[in-house]
Amino acid sequence: MVYQFSLRDWSDFGLGILVRNDSKILTHIKVGQVITFKIHKPEGNIAEHPLEAEIRHISEPENGRHPDHKIVGLHICQGI
C-alpha cells in the first residue's frame, strides 16, 4: 500500500502526520511500529533512499484543532 501525507513539525510533539479518523491507515499502524517512508517535494526527492521512522504516538490534536483527525507522531530512526 502507498499512502501520501504531509510531514509537519508539531513543535512540542516533534514531527508527525495528520490523519483523518476514518482513514484506513489507522487500522494498519500502531505505536512502536517502525515504518519505511520517502520524503518528496515538488522538485523531487529530499532523501535519495527510504527512511525509517518509529511511530511514537497516535493522539488527538490539542485544543480541538483539526477535528476528526489524529496526529501520528514519528521519530526518524535512520536511512535504509
Phi and psi in radians as a Rosetta constraint file:
Dihedral C 1 N 2 CA 2 C 2 CIRCULARHARMONIC -2.155 0.35
Dihedral N 2 CA 2 C 2 N 3 CIRCULARHARMONIC 2.213 0.35
Dihedral C 2 N 3 CA 3 C 3 CIRCULARHARMONIC -2.147 0.35
Dihedral N 3 CA 3 C 3 N 4 CIRCULARHARMONIC 2.617 0.35
Dihedral C 3 N 4 CA 4 C 4 CIRCULARHARMONIC -2.216 0.35
Dihedral N 4 CA 4 C 4 N 5 CIRCULARHARMONIC 2.181 0.35
Dihedral C 4 N 5 CA 5 C 5 CIRCULARHARMONIC -2.384 0.35
Dihedral N 5 CA 5 C 5 N 6 CIRCULARHARMONIC 2.764 0.35
Dihedral C 5 N 6 CA 6 C 6 CIRCULARHARMONIC -1.526 0.35
Dihedral N 6 CA 6 C 6 N 7 CIRCULARHARMONIC 2.227 0.35
Dihedral C 6 N 7 CA 7 C 7 CIRCULARHARMONIC -1.475 0.35
Dihedral N 7 CA 7 C 7 N 8 CIRCULARHARMONIC 2.222 0.35
Dihedral C 7 N 8 CA 8 C 8 CIRCULARHARMONIC -2.157 0.35
Dihedral N 8 CA 8 C 8 N 9 CIRCULARHARMONIC 2.703 0.35
Dihedral C 8 N 9 CA 9 C 9 CIRCULARHARMONIC -1.675 0.35
Dihedral N 9 CA 9 C 9 N 10 CIRCULARHARMONIC 1.926 0.35
Dihedral C 9 N 10 CA 10 C 10 CIRCULARHARMONIC -1.636 0.35
Dihedral N 10 CA 10 C 10 N 11 CIRCULARHARMONIC 0.350 0.35
Dihedral C 10 N 11 CA 11 C 11 CIRCULARHARMONIC 1.005 0.35
Dihedral N 11 CA 11 C 11 N 12 CIRCULARHARMONIC -1.791 0.35
Dihedral C 11 N 12 CA 12 C 12 CIRCULARHARMONIC -0.986 0.35
Dihedral N 12 CA 12 C 12 N 13 CIRCULARHARMONIC -0.525 0.35
Dihedral C 12 N 13 CA 13 C 13 CIRCULARHARMONIC -1.641 0.35
Dihedral N 13 CA 13 C 13 N 14 CIRCULARHARMONIC -0.153 0.35
Dihedral C 13 N 14 CA 14 C 14 CIRCULARHARMONIC 1.434 0.35
Dihedral N 14 CA 14 C 14 N 15 CIRCULARHARMONIC -2.734 0.35
Dihedral C 14 N 15 CA 15 C 15 CIRCULARHARMONIC -1.370 0.35
Dihedral N 15 CA 15 C 15 N 16 CIRCULARHARMONIC 2.563 0.35
Dihedral C 15 N 16 CA 16 C 16 CIRCULARHARMONIC -3.002 0.35
Dihedral N 16 CA 16 C 16 N 17 CIRCULARHARMONIC 3.104 0.35
Dihedral C 16 N 17 CA 17 C 17 CIRCULARHARMONIC -2.148 0.35
Dihedral N 17 CA 17 C 17 N 18 CIRCULARHARMONIC 2.631 0.35
Dihedral C 17 N 18 CA 18 C 18 CIRCULARHARMONIC -1.725 0.35
Dihedral N 18 CA 18 C 18 N 19 CIRCULARHARMONIC 2.188 0.35
Dihedral C 18 N 19 CA 19 C 19 CIRCULARHARMONIC -2.231 0.35
Dihedral N 19 CA 19 C 19 N 20 CIRCULARHARMONIC 2.320 0.35
Dihedral C 19 N 20 CA 20 C 20 CIRCULARHARMONIC -1.123 0.35
Dihedral N 20 CA 20 C 20 N 21 CIRCULARHARMONIC 2.508 0.35
Dihedral C 20 N 21 CA 21 C 21 CIRCULARHARMONIC -0.996 0.35
Dihedral N 21 CA 21 C 21 N 22 CIRCULARHARMONIC -0.512 0.35
Dihedral C 21 N 22 CA 22 C 22 CIRCULARHARMONIC -1.634 0.35
Dihedral N 22 CA 22 C 22 N 23 CIRCULARHARMONIC 0.138 0.35
Dihedral C 22 N 23 CA 23 C 23 CIRCULARHARMONIC -1.248 0.35
Dihedral N 23 CA 23 C 23 N 24 CIRCULARHARMONIC 2.378 0.35
Dihedral C 23 N 24 CA 24 C 24 CIRCULARHARMONIC -1.136 0.35
Dihedral N 24 CA 24 C 24 N 25 CIRCULARHARMONIC -0.365 0.35
Dihedral C 24 N 25 CA 25 C 25 CIRCULARHARMONIC -1.019 0.35
Dihedral N 25 CA 25 C 25 N 26 CIRCULARHARMONIC -0.560 0.35
Dihedral C 25 N 26 CA 26 C 26 CIRCULARHARMONIC -1.149 0.35
Dihedral N 26 CA 26 C 26 N 27 CIRCULARHARMONIC -0.337 0.35
Dihedral C 26 N 27 CA 27 C 27 CIRCULARHARMONIC -1.476 0.35
Dihedral N 27 CA 27 C 27 N 28 CIRCULARHARMONIC -0.172 0.35
Dihedral C 27 N 28 CA 28 C 28 CIRCULARHARMONIC -1.913 0.35
Dihedral N 28 CA 28 C 28 N 29 CIRCULARHARMONIC -0.056 0.35
Dihedral C 28 N 29 CA 29 C 29 CIRCULARHARMONIC -2.189 0.35
Dihedral N 29 CA 29 C 29 N 30 CIRCULARHARMONIC 2.746 0.35
Dihedral C 29 N 30 CA 30 C 30 CIRCULARHARMONIC -2.649 0.35
Dihedral N 30 CA 30 C 30 N 31 CIRCULARHARMONIC 2.763 0.35
Dihedral C 30 N 31 CA 31 C 31 CIRCULARHARMONIC -1.051 0.35
Dihedral N 31 CA 31 C 31 N 32 CIRCULARHARMONIC 2.379 0.35
Dihedral C 31 N 32 CA 32 C 32 CIRCULARHARMONIC 1.642 0.35
Dihedral N 32 CA 32 C 32 N 33 CIRCULARHARMONIC -0.293 0.35
Dihedral C 32 N 33 CA 33 C 33 CIRCULARHARMONIC -1.232 0.35
Dihedral N 33 CA 33 C 33 N 34 CIRCULARHARMONIC 2.487 0.35
Dihedral C 33 N 34 CA 34 C 34 CIRCULARHARMONIC -1.789 0.35
Dihedral N 34 CA 34 C 34 N 35 CIRCULARHARMONIC 2.218 0.35
Dihedral C 34 N 35 CA 35 C 35 CIRCULARHARMONIC -2.029 0.35
Dihedral N 35 CA 35 C 35 N 36 CIRCULARHARMONIC 2.764 0.35
Dihedral C 35 N 36 CA 36 C 36 CIRCULARHARMONIC -1.894 0.35
Dihedral N 36 CA 36 C 36 N 37 CIRCULARHARMONIC 2.385 0.35
Dihedral C 36 N 37 CA 37 C 37 CIRCULARHARMONIC -2.646 0.35
Dihedral N 37 CA 37 C 37 N 38 CIRCULARHARMONIC 2.927 0.35
Dihedral C 37 N 38 CA 38 C 38 CIRCULARHARMONIC -2.185 0.35
Dihedral N 38 CA 38 C 38 N 39 CIRCULARHARMONIC 2.558 0.35
Dihedral C 38 N 39 CA 39 C 39 CIRCULARHARMONIC -1.807 0.35
Dihedral N 39 CA 39 C 39 N 40 CIRCULARHARMONIC 2.239 0.35
Dihedral C 39 N 40 CA 40 C 40 CIRCULARHARMONIC -2.147 0.35
Dihedral N 40 CA 40 C 40 N 41 CIRCULARHARMONIC 2.633 0.35
Dihedral C 40 N 41 CA 41 C 41 CIRCULARHARMONIC -2.220 0.35
Dihedral N 41 CA 41 C 41 N 42 CIRCULARHARMONIC 2.843 0.35
Dihedral C 41 N 42 CA 42 C 42 CIRCULARHARMONIC -0.964 0.35
Dihedral N 42 CA 42 C 42 N 43 CIRCULARHARMONIC -0.526 0.35
Dihedral C 42 N 43 CA 43 C 43 CIRCULARHARMONIC -1.375 0.35
Dihedral N 43 CA 43 C 43 N 44 CIRCULARHARMONIC -0.217 0.35
Dihedral C 43 N 44 CA 44 C 44 CIRCULARHARMONIC 2.427 0.35
Dihedral N 44 CA 44 C 44 N 45 CIRCULARHARMONIC -3.025 0.35
Dihedral C 44 N 45 CA 45 C 45 CIRCULARHARMONIC -1.204 0.35
Dihedral N 45 CA 45 C 45 N 46 CIRCULARHARMONIC 2.475 0.35
Dihedral C 45 N 46 CA 46 C 46 CIRCULARHARMONIC -1.449 0.35
Dihedral N 46 CA 46 C 46 N 47 CIRCULARHARMONIC -0.826 0.35
Dihedral C 46 N 47 CA 47 C 47 CIRCULARHARMONIC -1.768 0.35
Dihedral N 47 CA 47 C 47 N 48 CIRCULARHARMONIC 2.272 0.35
Dihedral C 47 N 48 CA 48 C 48 CIRCULARHARMONIC -1.200 0.35
Dihedral N 48 CA 48 C 48 N 49 CIRCULARHARMONIC -0.588 0.35
Dihedral C 48 N 49 CA 49 C 49 CIRCULARHARMONIC -1.999 0.35
Dihedral N 49 CA 49 C 49 N 50 CIRCULARHARMONIC 2.758 0.35
Dihedral C 49 N 50 CA 50 C 50 CIRCULARHARMONIC -1.058 0.35
Dihedral N 50 CA 50 C 50 N 51 CIRCULARHARMONIC 2.683 0.35
Dihedral C 50 N 51 CA 51 C 51 CIRCULARHARMONIC -1.991 0.35
Dihedral N 51 CA 51 C 51 N 52 CIRCULARHARMONIC 2.820 0.35
Dihedral C 51 N 52 CA 52 C 52 CIRCULARHARMONIC -1.987 0.35
Dihedral N 52 CA 52 C 52 N 53 CIRCULARHARMONIC 2.509 0.35
Dihedral C 52 N 53 CA 53 C 53 CIRCULARHARMONIC -2.458 0.35
Dihedral N 53 CA 53 C 53 N 54 CIRCULARHARMONIC 2.511 0.35
Dihedral C 53 N 54 CA 54 C 54 CIRCULARHARMONIC -1.681 0.35
Dihedral N 54 CA 54 C 54 N 55 CIRCULARHARMONIC 2.364 0.35
Dihedral C 54 N 55 CA 55 C 55 CIRCULARHARMONIC -1.360 0.35
Dihedral N 55 CA 55 C 55 N 56 CIRCULARHARMONIC 2.009 0.35
Dihedral C 55 N 56 CA 56 C 56 CIRCULARHARMONIC -1.608 0.35
Dihedral N 56 CA 56 C 56 N 57 CIRCULARHARMONIC -0.591 0.35
Dihedral C 56 N 57 CA 57 C 57 CIRCULARHARMONIC -2.786 0.35
Dihedral N 57 CA 57 C 57 N 58 CIRCULARHARMONIC 2.723 0.35
Dihedral C 57 N 58 CA 58 C 58 CIRCULARHARMONIC -2.246 0.35
Dihedral N 58 CA 58 C 58 N 59 CIRCULARHARMONIC 1.869 0.35
Dihedral C 58 N 59 CA 59 C 59 CIRCULARHARMONIC -2.423 0.35
Dihedral N 59 CA 59 C 59 N 60 CIRCULARHARMONIC 2.929 0.35
Dihedral C 59 N 60 CA 60 C 60 CIRCULARHARMONIC -1.353 0.35
Dihedral N 60 CA 60 C 60 N 61 CIRCULARHARMONIC 2.451 0.35
Dihedral C 60 N 61 CA 61 C 61 CIRCULARHARMONIC -1.103 0.35
Dihedral N 61 CA 61 C 61 N 62 CIRCULARHARMONIC 2.566 0.35
Dihedral C 61 N 62 CA 62 C 62 CIRCULARHARMONIC -1.375 0.35
Dihedral N 62 CA 62 C 62 N 63 CIRCULARHARMONIC 2.746 0.35
Dihedral C 62 N 63 CA 63 C 63 CIRCULARHARMONIC 0.990 0.35
Dihedral N 63 CA 63 C 63 N 64 CIRCULARHARMONIC 0.557 0.35
Dihedral C 63 N 64 CA 64 C 64 CIRCULARHARMONIC 1.207 0.35
Dihedral N 64 CA 64 C 64 N 65 CIRCULARHARMONIC 0.172 0.35
Dihedral C 64 N 65 CA 65 C 65 CIRCULARHARMONIC -1.247 0.35
Dihedral N 65 CA 65 C 65 N 66 CIRCULARHARMONIC 2.550 0.35
Dihedral C 65 N 66 CA 66 C 66 CIRCULARHARMONIC 0.969 0.35
Dihedral N 66 CA 66 C 66 N 67 CIRCULARHARMONIC 1.085 0.35
Dihedral C 66 N 67 CA 67 C 67 CIRCULARHARMONIC -1.009 0.35
Dihedral N 67 CA 67 C 67 N 68 CIRCULARHARMONIC 2.616 0.35
Dihedral C 67 N 68 CA 68 C 68 CIRCULARHARMONIC 1.141 0.35
Dihedral N 68 CA 68 C 68 N 69 CIRCULARHARMONIC 0.493 0.35
Dihedral C 68 N 69 CA 69 C 69 CIRCULARHARMONIC -2.332 0.35
Dihedral N 69 CA 69 C 69 N 70 CIRCULARHARMONIC 2.835 0.35
Dihedral C 69 N 70 CA 70 C 70 CIRCULARHARMONIC -2.164 0.35
Dihedral N 70 CA 70 C 70 N 71 CIRCULARHARMONIC 2.631 0.35
Dihedral C 70 N 71 CA 71 C 71 CIRCULARHARMONIC -1.741 0.35
Dihedral N 71 CA 71 C 71 N 72 CIRCULARHARMONIC 2.222 0.35
Dihedral C 71 N 72 CA 72 C 72 CIRCULARHARMONIC -1.808 0.35
Dihedral N 72 CA 72 C 72 N 73 CIRCULARHARMONIC 1.853 0.35
Dihedral C 72 N 73 CA 73 C 73 CIRCULARHARMONIC -1.399 0.35
Dihedral N 73 CA 73 C 73 N 74 CIRCULARHARMONIC 2.341 0.35
Dihedral C 73 N 74 CA 74 C 74 CIRCULARHARMONIC -2.120 0.35
Dihedral N 74 CA 74 C 74 N 75 CIRCULARHARMONIC 2.513 0.35
Dihedral C 74 N 75 CA 75 C 75 CIRCULARHARMONIC -2.065 0.35
Dihedral N 75 CA 75 C 75 N 76 CIRCULARHARMONIC 1.975 0.35
Dihedral C 75 N 76 CA 76 C 76 CIRCULARHARMONIC -1.289 0.35
Dihedral N 76 CA 76 C 76 N 77 CIRCULARHARMONIC 2.104 0.35
Dihedral C 76 N 77 CA 77 C 77 CIRCULARHARMONIC -1.528 0.35
Dihedral N 77 CA 77 C 77 N 78 CIRCULARHARMONIC -0.950 0.35
Dihedral C 77 N 78 CA 78 C 78 CIRCULARHARMONIC -3.059 0.35
Dihedral N 78 CA 78 C 78 N 79 CIRCULARHARMONIC 2.919 0.35
Dihedral C 78 N 79 CA 79 C 79 CIRCULARHARMONIC -1.448 0.35
Dihedral N 79 CA 79 C 79 N 80 CIRCULARHARMONIC 2.752 0.35
